[in-house]
Structure formats: C-alpha cells, structure tokens
Amino acid sequence: MKPKFNRFFRKSILELNPYKSAREEYKNEGREMILLDANENPFQSSFNRYPDPMQVDLKSKIATWKNVRSEQVYLSNGSDEFISQIIIAFCEPGEDHIMIVPPTFGMYKVSALTYGVQVKEIPLILNFQLDTNAILQAANEKSKIIFIPTPNNPTANSFDAAEIEIIIKNFSGLVVLDEAYIEFTDNPSFIEMLEKYSNLIVCQTFSKAQGMAGARLGMAFAHPELINYINRIKAPYNLNSLTINAAINRLNEQDQVQNQVDFMIKERKRIISDLNQINFIKTIYPSDANFIMVLVDNSSLRYQQLLDHNIVVRNSSKNFGCKNTLRISLGLKKENDALIKALYNIENQ
Ligand SMILES: Cc1ncc(COP(=O)(O)O)c(C=O)c1O
C-alpha cells in the first residue's frame, strides 16, 4: 500500500509557490548555453556562476555510496540546517511540538524554540537508553517529530536498535535518527530500513568521520515524497560550489577516511584504558563515537585545570543527568598523549 504523507504536511507550505531558481527553469541536455538568466558577472572565475541548486551530481554519487535513490537524498548546510528546516517544514508554530530525549544534542531544542515550536522532553533511563514506553505514552497527534541521535551526543553510546524500531513502528509522527557518528560504531545504519518505514528520516554528516566540518554538509535520507515536500522550503543555493566539489573529491578518498576512523577507534580503546588509571575519573561511559564522556569528581575544576594545560575539552555538566561530566574528543596520537600526561600531572599536583 502506498504510504500516506498528507497528515505530516503543513497546509501553508503545501499552498505556497516554491521559489524556482533561474537554473531550474530549463533543461540544457548537454548543450553549451549562453547564460543570461541569473544576473551573474559573466567574467569567469572559480565562482562567478551560482552552484547547482539541486546538487544533482553530488546527490547521485551519495545515493550510489549509500545504496539509495537520488530522490531519497536531501543535502543541507550541515545537519544543523536540516534540523531547523524539518522543524519549519512539519511543525505548526504555537500548536505542534517536537520530542527529544535528554541528555541529547542541543540544536533540536534551540531550533524548535527559535521557530515557536514547543519541546517535549523524555529523559533517557538507565545506561542512557531510551524510555520507549514513556515516549510512546507522552506522544500525541501534535508530536510531529522525535529526534533520536544514535550514537548519542554527549553520552557517546548507541541506543538499542530494537527499541528504536518499536518507536518508529508506533510513533505517529516522523522519527529522525541522527547518525552523525555512525562511522564509529559496528551497528548498521537505519538507512537500510527506509523502504520499510515511511515515517523514518535518517541524517548523517560530513563533519565527523568524513573530516569536513568546515565545509558544512549534512545528508538526509527519506521517502521521496518527504524529500520533495522539504524541497519546497529549501533555500535556492543552500550548498556552495566549494563544498559540493570538496565532497565529490572526498567520496574518492574513502580508504583514507576508513584509515582515520580505524585509527580513532583504536585510540578510543587505548585512551579508555589510560583514563581508567586516573583516580578523579569516577566513570568512563561506553563510547560508540569519536569522543568519550567521563564522570569526574568536580567537572569545573578539572575543566579549568585542563585549560591551564592548554587542552580544551567540553564541560558537558549542564546536560540533563550529566552533572560533573566532561566530554573528550579523540585527537591525533600526540594530542591524546598530551591529554593523558596532563591528567596525570593534575592528579599529582
Ligand atoms: C548528534 C549530532 N547531530 C548533528 C550535529 C551537527 O552536525 P553538522 O556539523 O553537520 O551541522 C552534531 C554536531 O556535533 C551532533 O553531535
């Protein structure tokens, strides 16, 4: 049976006449055209022309890489942009809400509140896992989106896949699985489930394992009808030419990316065993990501002491249930060595 999407869509967005950029109004079919349609400067430089608004070439390469169809791909100026776009696309301000599962990535709440959309928070339970029953009980017809980052930030663990699937099956809104750190886990991506669940959106990013945080490129994967609908509110040229070209090049460097990921996973194991030797670190939480969250005796003190050793970590204490925690990213070998040395120094000072 064909999935029905109308219940997700906002009337005002269905009714608007989406902006069409100059380059979308004709098909060039490989011919050399004289471009007098977009008020550009005709003198050639690397950037005198607007980028491809629909990023056809990059999307097709990403689709092949992820084993989906191009129509299932949406590209954004980082996942951050996608998060705000889907809140605008699916939530009626002042009426609908999103659901989040704290401690969680901060941008879901900030984006929602920015657009006048309320936020329902269902905290994680033991071992930072999802409270599936509480989520489903708290959800109602105004719950338009639930954001589930797995592996989670700041806690670094993955959520139980069976629990996620129960939520996807029973949640009446859209389930956004944010797989920003998917490359660092052995768990399969939920992209594989897209054909099975039409209310599922998976997002990934070039900012973490792909090593392109500065270029700003997020990827979202969903049913083509959802992607089409989100395209209605897309900024015409949301990806710039530099980013598009850099990403195409990066796709040809996946051996290098894999080596870097393998290195970080190995370092994760080594650093965890070194952190275990530090007495003021009380708990090291399991990590499926390129960072580790630890519980310390006094996070403000230890954060400041690390700063005094020229090392910046994240004081994650303000997150729900994360009092006295620090979130530590994995660095280069010499940077990780410096971290461990600093922690020993601090312990013995
Ligand atoms: C779970 C999660 N999602 C999304 C993002 C943002 O990704 P991007 O850099 O693509 O905007 C982050 C960044 O830290 C993150 O931790």
The ligand as an SDF file (V2000), in Angstrom:
LIG
                    3D

 16 16  0  0  0  0  0  0  0  0999 V2000
   24.2380   14.3400   17.0320 C   0  0  0  0  0  0  0  0  0  0  0  0
   24.6840   15.4900   16.1960 C   0  0  0  0  0  0  0  0  0  0  0  0
   23.9310   15.8460   15.1530 N   0  0  0  0  0  0  0  0  0  0  0  0
   24.2860   16.8730   14.3570 C   0  0  0  0  0  0  0  0  0  0  0  0
   25.4320   17.6000   14.6050 C   0  0  0  0  0  0  0  0  0  0  0  0
   25.7560   18.7640   13.7210 C   0  0  0  0  0  0  0  0  0  0  0  0
   26.2900   18.3180   12.5430 O   0  0  0  0  0  0  0  0  0  0  0  0
   26.7040   19.3400   11.3850 P   0  0  0  0  0  0  0  0  0  0  0  0
   28.1130   19.7280   11.6490 O   0  0  0  0  0  0  0  0  0  0  0  0
   26.5320   18.5300   10.1330 O   0  0  0  0  0  0  0  0  0  0  0  0
   25.7760   20.5150   11.4410 O   0  0  0  0  0  0  0  0  0  0  0  0
   26.2480   17.2770   15.6990 C   0  0  0  0  0  0  0  0  0  0  0  0
   27.4450   18.0670   15.9930 C   0  0  0  0  0  0  0  0  0  0  0  0
   28.0930   17.9650   16.9730 O   0  0  0  0  0  0  0  0  0  0  0  0
   25.8540   16.1830   16.5020 C   0  0  0  0  0  0  0  0  0  0  0  0
   26.5820   15.8260   17.5700 O   0  0  0  0  0  0  0  0  0  0  0  0
  1  2  1  0
  2  3  1  0
  2 15  2  0
  3  4  2  0
  4  5  1  0
  5  6  1  0
  5 12  2  0
  6  7  1  0
  7  8  1  0
  8  9  2  0
  8 10  1  0
  8 11  1  0
 12 13  1  0
 12 15  1  0
 13 14  2  0
 15 16  1  0
M  END
$$$$
